[in-house]
Structure formats: C-alpha cells, structure tokens
Amino acid sequence: MSGFSMAPVPAVTKLIEAPAAGPAPQRSLLGSALRLRRTQVGIVLLIPLLVIVIAGPSLAPHNPDAFIGPAYAPPSAHALLGTDNLGRDVLSRVLAGGRNTLIVSLLATLLGVAVGTALGLAAALFGGAGGSIAMRLLDVIIAFPQLVLVLLFVSLLGSHDWLTICVVALVWAPQVARVMRGAALSVVEQDFVRYSRSLGTSRLQVLWREVLPNVTGPLSVEFGIRLTYSIALIAGLGFLGFGPPPPTPDWGTMISENQGALAIQPWAVLGPVIGIALATLATNLIAEGFAQANAQGGGYAAAS
Amino acid sequence: MPLRVENLTVRVGTTGPAIIEDVSLAVAPGEILGVIGESGSGKTTLANALLGYGRDGAAITAGRVEVAGHDIAGTPPAKLARLRGRVVAHVPADPGAAMNPVMRVGAHLAEAARLLGLPGRGREQIGATLTSVGLPADREFLRRYPHQLSGGQQQRVMLALAFFGTPPLVVLDEPTSALDAITQQGVLAIVRELCTQQRTAAVLISHDLDVVTAVADRALVMYGGRVAELGLTAQVLDHGLHPYTQALRAAMPRGERSDIVGIPGRPPRLSERRPGCLFADRCQYAEPDCHEQVPALTAVTTPVVTPVVSTPVAGTTAGPAAEHLVACLHPRPGTPVATFSMVFESGQGAGDGQPHEGLSAQSMCMRYHQRLVVNQVDLVLRPQGCVALVGESGSGKTTLSQMIAGLRVPTSGTVRLAGTTLASTAHARTADQRRRLQYVFQNPYASLNPRKTVRQILAEPARAFHFADADPAGALDAVALSASVLDERPSALSGGERQRVAIARALLCEPDFMVCDEITSALDVSVQATVVELLGRLQRERVLGLLFVTHNLKLAFSIADHVVVMRSGVVVDSAATAGFDAGERSDYTKELLASMTAED
C-alpha cells in the first residue's frame, strides 16, 4: 500500500463523501480492531495468560504436586494463596494448571473453526441440494446441548486431551459453518467470483483466492467467540471430573476439589476462577473488538 | 418568489471544506429550474438544503434559503416539519424505497391528507390529485400495495403526494433515474403540467441533460459545489459558454453514429478543492489565471433564444431570472474537439456472408419459473463488428449476454464461436474459447475483488491462460490508467477507473470478442464518454468484436453498427444503425425512438 492511503482523514469527511468518491482510508481489519479500546484492554488482560501458558510451571514457587502444609491453610509467606484440600500450594497449582486448559481450548477452537469454515464456504459455493442437506445434518449436531455431547464422548472413551480437542471442535464446527456460510453466500454471488469461475478456475481455488479473503471479518470474530466458549467448556469438563487425571493441576478440577472449603480457604477456588475469568474476558473483548471493527467497515461490505 | 437562495454555503462541520459554496438562485411560480451535475457536484446537498435538511455532519454555514417567505435555515426543526408538504415538497429518486411497503396507496394519501389537516380525510382531493397525475382514483387502485405498482406508477403516486398540498415549491431529486425511457417521458410531462397548472415552482435535480432539456425553463450547471452556468435551458445547453457545460454536452450521446467526447480527469473531491476555478485541471482552454482566481458568476449576452418549453412564466423572463450567468474567466462559445476520432469500425464482411468467422447465438431460450425470459433469440456478431443490444430492465438482455458468455446455462440454444459450437458453461469450454470471448460486468464495484490489488486482479488472466509475458502496465496504459494504480485496491479507485481496470483485465486475455453488459450505467456521463471512446479505439486497434448491452438507445446509435432491440425476452427489431429509423419498426421501437426525439 502506498503511504497516502493510511493518512488520517477526518471522520466527518468520510460520512459526507459518497461511496463512489475517492480513496477511503484503508485499514486492515487487524489495524482498525487494534485502535479500539476494548481490544487494547483485552490484549493487556491476555498478557498474564500468555505468561502462564509459556512459563507458568517454571514460575511456580513450589512443585505443584508437593504437599507443603496442612490442608486449607490460609495465605502466608510460605504459600501466598494458601493451600488446597490436600495441602498443596494454590499459587503454584494456578500457575501450572492454566497451560493445559488454554492450549487445549486453543487447539480445539482452531480445529473447529477450520473445519467449520471449510464446510460453510463449500456449502455456500456449491449450493444446491447438497449444500442444503449438509447444513440440515449440521443442524442436528447443533440441536444437542454442547456439554452433553462432549460428556457423552468423554465418558465413553475416557478423558484424553486429543479426544477433548476433537469433540469440542466437533461441537463448534456446525455453528461456525452456519455463520461462515451466511457470510460467504453474499460473496459467492459477486461478479468477481463469477468472473474467476468463467476463467476456468477450480472451485477450490475460487474458495481460497476469492471467497476466503472476503470473509476474514466474520472469521476472526467467530474464532474469538469460539475460543471464549472453549475455555469455559473445557474448564467445565474439569469441574465435572473429566479433566486431566490427578494429580495434574487443572483450573476446572481445582474448583471442584476445593469448592467445599469456599468459606475457610476461598483462594483455592478464587485463584482458578480468576484465571478462567481473565481468559474468557480477554478473548471475548478481543473478539468484540474485531466484531466492531468489522461492522465499522474493515470487512467486505465497506469495500464493495 | 417561491424560492430565493442567496450565497448559500454548506460545509462539513462548521469550518470544514465546502460541499456547496456561494450558490444564489431564484425560481418563479410555475417555473422549473433544472440543476445539472455529476456525482460529487453538490446537487443533492443543494436539494436537501432547500428542504432544510443537512446530511450527517453537514451544516449551512452562510447564506439564506427563503421558500415562500419562510427562512428555511433559521426555522426550528419542529416548525420545519410542518412546513414540509405545505410549503415545500420532495420527490425522491427511488419511489420504491420511498413508499412504505406495508401501506396501501390509499393509506399513503390519507396520511398526507391528515398531516395537511384536510377535512373529511381529503377524500375528494385524493381523487382529484390521482387523476391529475394520470392514475385511476378507484377503490381497487387505492387498495394496492406499492409492490403491485410499476415504477412509473410509484413515481406518479410520489408526485401526487408532493403536489397534494399545493406547495409553492417542489424539489425533485433525480425523479426519473429509476425509470426507463418511455415511462420517464410520461412522468416528466406530468411534472411540467402540474407546475404550470398549480403555478408551482420546481427545482429538478438531474445528471441527465435530456431530462432537463425536456422540462426545465432554466438550467443551472453545478461543478465542484459551485454554480458554473445559469440561464434559459436553451441558452445554457445549446449555447453554453462555460467549458464544462460544453464538455458535458459533448459527452452526451446524441443518437447518431458520431463522436462522443469524454472529459479527461475526474471531478475534484472535497479534500482536493483548490483555489481558482475547480474545472481548470480538466479544461482544455485553461489559462494560468484560471488556477489562481475563482471566477465570479457574471452576466453575459448571448444570442437571443426562445424558450424550448413554452410556458407562461409571466414576469420572470423580463426579470433578472432570465439572465445568462457564467462563472468562467474566459468564456467562449464552441464545443470541445475530440482528441482522437472515435467512430467505431463496421464489421468486416458486410451481410451475414461469413457468420462462421464470428460469434453467433441461435435460438437462445431461458426459462425461469415457467416463464421464458429469453425466447428464441438469434444474434450474429462479426469480427470487429459492434452490435448494441438494447432493452429496458427485464427485457432479458443481460440474461442473453450472460448465456453467450457462458455465465448462465441456457434452457436451449447454441452459441458458436468461429464455427465451433461452444459448451453452455464457460467452465466446460476450452481455455482458448474462454480466452477469446470475454465478458465485462455491469457493476465495477462488484466485479473486482476488493481484497486484491490491481496487480493481483490483472494477474488472473495470466494465471488462467498460462501467459508468460503478460503486461499489466501495458494493459493499464491501453485503458488510459497510470501504472501507479497497480498497487492500489479497487476501493481507492473511482467507478470509471474500476471499470477501466475490468476492461484491462479482459484485454489481457487478448480476446476476439467482448460482451460489455451495461458497462457505463454506473458511471457519470463524462466518464461514460471516456469509456466508450476507449472501447472504440480498442476495437479498431485490436480487431475486437463488441456486443454492447445497454438500455440507452442513443448510446447504442452512437457506437454500434447494428442495433438489436429486445423486449420481454424477444427481439422486436434488428437492423443496421445506418437508416435504422427509416425502416419498418415495431411499435415499441417507434415509442423508444419517439421518446428519444421528444427530449431534444
């Protein structure tokens, strides 16, 4: 891009100038999302989470699995957030227990959004009876409550990270597919897609080159929302006892282990709760930032 | 005086750039003032200001708008709302969007009657008003919903609503731009009649010189938010002294095979307005002082002309209103000259002697929900020939052209290219056949991927046809665009520039035939002329056959050697352009031809 296109243009002028007129200030979706306060706050909140994912276990003052004192000991210099139901250091377990939840959530979301986007775009481009039937089949999956569906697989096949990733992805894929199909439907009818087809370009290439770049707005929004939900869902699995096997530290599992002593040693529950809250809040704020930036014209609608 | 505007300036914010600047005008009772301007000229802002309405962020910062004695700019919004309909009424460009889709025609009128406080729900007035706009006033019609009306009927209902309260001033914003030529004529005749009968002053905004010529007593040409020229319609349009008026006139297709001349460059955007005459950058007569000094609107003496529209505008012709005013430092009579001759080549091999050389479509049919939208159409396009396919919306012209290009699958019929029968979809045709027959879409805003740069867009043909030596910069040069746009995205380009990129993309395929579907309909007149000029040059230089789809019969005559008129899916006329109006024609074509001449 040349330099002038990034030149700041007063917002009022933009309102007045007709769509036909002149170079509108062109900013990428990422660029305009980053200018929004909520996105900035989200990113700031995300920093401690990234630290936990990258370096959490090595920052822990104690071995998260070691018994360092009596059960439910209140915070002290020895254990800053006190101890849990078995006398392990809460702070160390909070620092070490986020990595698994966050990485599994991220991978599940990536897989689910990728599969869902592929399905949605294909359904939009191929259309016809096949597309409709595929979407109705996906509706059947959507009809199941998410948690019930995940619990069904996990209770049948046992608790494994790969299984959690696949099942959560399976739960999201149809919902992502619906949204992406809707977004792509207006794009595949555009003349530039028909032009590309008329040159003999294969459908797969058309999807990749023409359609996908025009739905990055809804795609990034969808990714953010699904990531938020994944974190909550996977933490919920841990709470219900389908997290990693003990004694591995896990935020969801920690809440269920320590909930009985909420009155005596609240930090054993609050620690992981703050972690989960921070993660969902940060991802949600960023997702909303992208959604707003997209609605304000970073996306396809503004460019046409 | 129903309308008096003095030194009106509308700015963005209160200190931002002026959208319209120092506009003064007056309209007498029964008089129609036509305001002509291209997109960005400020004509719609002017219309809105007359209604006391400013767009987002725009405000009247200087001057005065006086409608029948009321100071519009100084009136508080609540009082202004009461004035609308009684003192000033508005007719919008798109009646379909202006009417409430869930309200019947009768309910629209009853609402107006209630707001005007007419006794007995204005039953009698409603009947009289509908009759005056040429609509039936019976119960059945009043019970119709807007979607049950044709575009012309919808616009007549809007006229009825506007003239209902017999306001002294009616503002019409592009009232016929959504209508086809024949309907447009009828609507304009009603406007003329109502203004004369009710002694209503009207301001009619249009980009189309023909519309203004047809009904306006006086014409005002706007450029860059300022008045360029103002005077009697014939004075301004036939003996215009401002180079922009002359250029605009020369850019209009005149309905015969002749040069139409584009205006180079494009109108200045708000942020680009510099001191001096705003047209100077595009003016072929510009002198150094034009770039420094803002020309004032000054009276000139012109050859005496009789008003084309003979109406009793008593007391106005003698007054200052009849003055011919021009804002140009160096006004001179004349018309701009073409930079190069633009007459299109006639196809080689006259007659249908060698149809195997060209592109032909036989017995094309398209059925859509039990309805034949294209019915048994034959079409022959010789190499380097130019056939214009003319029809109103819904005539099947676009469907036909897309079937030829392989973008739609015909119900039946065959397309042949140089003697070979083509498959029905472009995808099933051979790469070479796809390359030789290119299609340019109507809407340049939809035919270029907004996420790609011009360079990436122009790389598509090379990728599809495995050209090793594609020259995007050369193709841009052929369509008169600088190579500097290569790294721009379409959103940085104007409509005309985008359409030229789309043409460049088609040219890179080195086609033998190009199907151009209404490629100028989204463009301003001056830009349309440059695009048409360009096609003429390319057709000659590159031995290109053109199928030019258009709703504009005048445009068709000015570029094509053969005109095919379609209506309701069938060809009603097909003949060479030379002597087209002399031969035996269908009633529909006769009507089209009549509407063409009526506007001159």
Contacts between the chains, C-beta under 8 A, distances in Angstrom:
chain1	res1	chain2	res2	distance
A	1	B	487	6.9
A	1	B	489	7.9
A	2	B	487	6.4
A	2	B	488	7.3
A	5	B	488	7.7
A	5	B	492	6.2
A	9	B	271	7.4
A	10	B	12	7.8
A	10	B	16	7.2
A	12	B	12	5.1
A	12	B	13	5.4
A	12	B	16	6.3
A	12	B	56	7.8
A	12	B	57	4.0
A	13	B	12	5.9
A	13	B	16	7.0
A	13	B	17	7.4
A	13	B	270	6.3
A	13	B	271	6.4
A	15	B	55	7.5
A	15	B	56	4.5
A	15	B	57	4.9
A	16	B	12	5.3
A	16	B	19	6.5
A	16	B	55	6.5
A	16	B	56	7.2
A	16	B	57	6.0
A	16	B	58	6.1
A	16	B	270	6.6
A	17	B	269	6.8
A	17	B	270	6.2
A	18	B	39	6.1
A	18	B	40	6.6
A	19	B	445	7.8
A	20	B	39	5.6
A	20	B	40	7.7
A	20	B	494	6.3
A	20	B	495	5.1
A	21	B	39	7.3
A	21	B	40	5.6
A	21	B	269	5.4
A	21	B	270	7.7
A	21	B	494	7.3
A	22	B	269	4.5
A	22	B	271	7.6
A	22	B	492	7.8
A	22	B	494	7.1
A	23	B	488	7.6
A	23	B	491	7.2
A	23	B	492	3.9
A	23	B	493	8.0
A	24	B	491	5.6
A	24	B	492	7.6
A	26	B	489	6.5
A	26	B	491	6.2
A	26	B	492	6.8
A	190	B	446	5.0
A	190	B	447	7.8
A	191	B	441	4.2
A	191	B	442	8.0
A	191	B	443	6.5
A	191	B	446	4.4
A	191	B	447	4.0
A	192	B	446	6.8
A	192	B	447	5.4
A	192	B	448	5.7
A	192	B	449	4.4
A	194	B	407	5.7
A	194	B	441	7.9
A	195	B	439	7.6
A	195	B	441	6.9
A	195	B	447	6.0
A	195	B	460	7.9
A	196	B	460	6.8
A	197	B	426	7.1
A	197	B	427	6.3
A	198	B	405	6.8
A	198	B	406	6.4
A	198	B	407	5.8
A	198	B	426	4.0
A	198	B	427	7.5
A	198	B	434	6.8
A	198	B	439	6.5
A	199	B	426	7.8
A	199	B	434	6.4
A	199	B	460	6.3
A	199	B	461	6.8
A	199	B	464	3.9
A	199	B	465	7.7
A	200	B	426	7.1
A	200	B	427	6.0
A	200	B	429	8.0
A	200	B	431	5.9
A	200	B	434	5.6
A	200	B	464	5.7
A	201	B	464	6.3
A	210	B	449	5.7
A	213	B	449	7.3
A	213	B	451	3.8
A	213	B	452	7.6
A	214	B	449	7.1
A	214	B	450	6.9
A	214	B	451	5.6
A	300	B	450	6.4
A	300	B	451	7.8
A	302	B	491	7.9
A	303	B	450	3.3
A	303	B	451	7.2
A	303	B	489	7.5
A	303	B	490	7.5
A	303	B	491	5.1
A	304	B	445	5.7
A	304	B	446	6.4
A	304	B	450	5.9
